[in-house]
Amino acid sequence: MKNRSISLFQNMLRLLKYRLIIPLLRSEKPVQYKAKGVAVGLAWALTPLVGIQMWLVFVTWLIWKKISKEGFSLTLALAWTWVTNVFTLVPVYYIFYVTGQLLQGHFSDISGYDNLRSIIADTFFAEYGFWEKWGLFFKLLVKDWGFSMFVGCLPWIVVGYVCGYYFTMAFEKARAERKLKKALKTEVKGSKKLLEN
């Protein structure tokens, strides 16, 4: 069983690498273009709108293209919305909920993590039809925990956007420096060989 869990973990890391990092590495666009793409993707990922985040990124991209000449990488933005998914849904929603409750000053009125997990499990893994599941989920978002989650996601959106942008800029700068060092090493080795001949 241990090998299977390691294998699952390795598969998740591999998926993250190929879906999030490789598109960043292969893009030939300017660094700011890539950084904005990652930032927009993370900002939408850090909302309680799992399931429509990619559509929201696409709409954001269309609007941004109309307003700004610079734009952002749609591919990277879409990829980075996958930070929140079925596997991360419960902990992320709970963090949004707790943050929202704290921002509203409700320090003693925080329901338990197990409560949210059971609500989501009952909604998505029960024998309901597609529309029934989404109806129950919508009720959760709007009536039960929704307002607190939407209030609580706001600081996380800002943090996600800023971190996504600046970490991508730092990542690209470090990558460019490594490429330059490697090129200089190769050039120095080539020069030494020429001098020896």
C-alpha positions in Angstrom: 0.0 0.0 0.0 2.9 2.3 0.8 4.3 2.0 -2.8 0.9 2.9 -4.2 0.7 6.1 -2.2 4.2 7.0 -3.2 3.3 6.3 -6.8 0.2 8.5 -6.5 2.2 11.3 -4.9 4.9 11.0 -7.7 2.1 11.0 -10.3 0.7 14.2 -8.8 4.1 15.8 -8.8 4.6 14.8 -12.4 1.2 16.1 -13.4 2.0 19.5 -11.7 5.3 19.6 -13.4 3.9 19.0 -16.9 0.8 21.1 -16.5 2.2 24.1 -14.5 6.0 24.3 -14.9 6.6 23.0 -18.4 4.3 25.6 -20.1 6.1 28.3 -18.2 9.5 27.0 -19.3 8.5 26.6 -23.0 6.8 30.0 -23.4 8.9 32.4 -25.5 6.8 35.4 -24.4 8.2 38.2 -22.2 8.5 37.5 -18.5 5.8 40.0 -17.5 3.3 38.3 -19.9 4.0 34.9 -18.3 3.9 36.4 -14.8 0.5 38.0 -15.3 -0.8 34.7 -16.7 0.3 32.8 -13.6 -1.1 35.6 -11.3 -4.5 35.7 -13.0 -4.8 31.9 -12.9 -3.9 31.8 -9.2 -6.2 34.7 -8.4 -9.2 32.8 -10.0 -8.0 29.5 -8.4 -8.3 31.1 -5.0 -12.1 31.6 -5.3 -14.8 29.2 -4.2 -15.8 28.8 -7.8 -14.2 25.5 -8.6 -15.7 24.2 -11.9 -16.1 27.5 -13.6 -12.7 29.1 -12.9 -11.3 28.3 -16.4 -14.3 30.0 -18.0 -13.7 33.0 -15.8 -10.0 33.1 -16.8 -11.1 33.0 -20.4 -13.5 35.9 -19.9 -10.9 37.8 -18.0 -8.4 37.2 -20.9 -11.0 38.5 -23.5 -11.7 41.7 -21.4 -8.0 42.2 -20.6 -7.2 42.0 -24.4 -9.7 44.7 -25.1 -8.5 47.0 -22.4 -4.7 46.5 -22.4 -2.3 46.0 -25.2 0.0 43.8 -23.2 -2.3 40.9 -22.2 -1.3 37.8 -20.4 -0.6 34.1 -21.1 -4.0 32.4 -21.4 -2.3 28.9 -21.3 -0.5 29.6 -18.1 -3.6 31.3 -16.5 -5.8 28.3 -17.4 -3.1 25.8 -16.1 -2.7 27.6 -12.7 -6.4 27.4 -11.9 -5.8 23.7 -11.3 -4.2 24.6 -8.0 -7.7 24.2 -6.6 -9.4 21.0 -7.7 -11.5 18.1 -6.4 -8.6 17.0 -4.1 -7.9 20.4 -2.6 -11.5 21.6 -2.5 -12.4 20.8 1.1 -9.3 22.3 2.8 -9.3 25.4 0.6 -13.0 26.0 1.1 -12.5 25.6 4.9 -9.6 28.1 4.8 -11.9 30.6 2.9 -14.7 30.0 5.4 -12.5 30.5 8.5 -10.9 33.6 7.0 -14.3 35.0 6.2 -15.6 34.3 9.7 -12.5 36.0 11.3 -12.8 39.0 9.0 -16.5 39.4 10.0 -15.5 39.2 13.7 -17.2 35.8 14.3 -14.4 34.3 16.4 -16.5 31.7 18.2 -18.9 30.8 15.3 -16.6 28.6 13.2 -18.1 25.2 12.2 -15.8 22.2 12.1 -13.8 21.0 9.2 -15.5 17.6 9.3 -18.9 19.4 8.9 -17.8 20.9 5.6 -16.2 17.7 4.4 -19.4 15.7 5.0 -21.5 18.4 3.3 -19.3 18.3 0.2 -19.2 14.5 0.2 -23.0 14.3 0.6 -23.3 16.7 -2.3 -20.9 15.3 -4.8 -20.5 11.6 -3.9 -24.1 10.8 -3.2 -26.5 9.3 -5.7 -27.9 12.6 -7.0 -28.3 13.6 -10.6 -26.0 16.2 -12.1 -28.3 19.2 -11.6 -29.3 18.1 -8.1 -25.6 18.0 -7.1 -25.0 21.5 -8.5 -28.2 22.7 -6.8 -27.1 21.4 -3.4 -23.6 22.8 -4.0 -25.0 26.2 -4.9 -27.1 26.1 -1.7 -24.0 25.5 0.3 -22.2 28.4 -1.4 -25.1 30.9 -1.1 -27.0 29.9 2.0 -24.9 27.9 4.3 -21.2 28.9 4.1 -21.2 31.0 1.0 -21.0 34.6 2.3 -18.1 33.8 4.7 -16.3 31.9 1.9 -16.6 34.8 -0.5 -15.4 37.3 2.1 -12.6 35.0 3.1 -11.4 34.4 -0.4 -10.7 38.1 -1.1 -7.4 38.4 0.8 -6.3 35.0 -0.7 -7.1 36.3 -4.2 -4.8 39.3 -3.6 -2.1 37.1 -2.0 -2.3 34.6 -4.9 -2.1 37.3 -7.6 0.9 39.1 -6.0 2.8 35.9 -5.1 2.1 34.4 -8.6 3.4 37.5 -10.3 6.5 38.0 -8.2 7.5 34.3 -7.8 7.2 33.9 -11.6 9.4 37.0 -12.1 11.9 35.7 -9.6 11.8 32.2 -11.2 12.4 33.6 -14.7 15.2 35.8 -13.5 17.0 32.9 -11.8 16.5 30.8 -14.9 17.9 33.5 -17.1 21.0 33.8 -14.8 21.5 30.0 -14.9 21.4 30.1 -18.7 23.9 33.0 -18.8 26.3 31.2 -16.5 26.0 28.0 -18.5 26.6 29.9 -21.7 29.7 31.7 -20.2 31.1 28.4 -19.0 30.7 26.9 -22.4 32.3 30.0 -24.0 35.3 29.9 -21.5 35.8 26.2 -22.2 35.8 26.9 -25.9 38.2 29.8 -25.6 40.6 27.6 -23.5 40.6 24.9 -26.2 41.3 27.5 -28.9 44.3 28.8 -26.9 45.6 25.3 -26.3 45.6 24.6 -30.0 
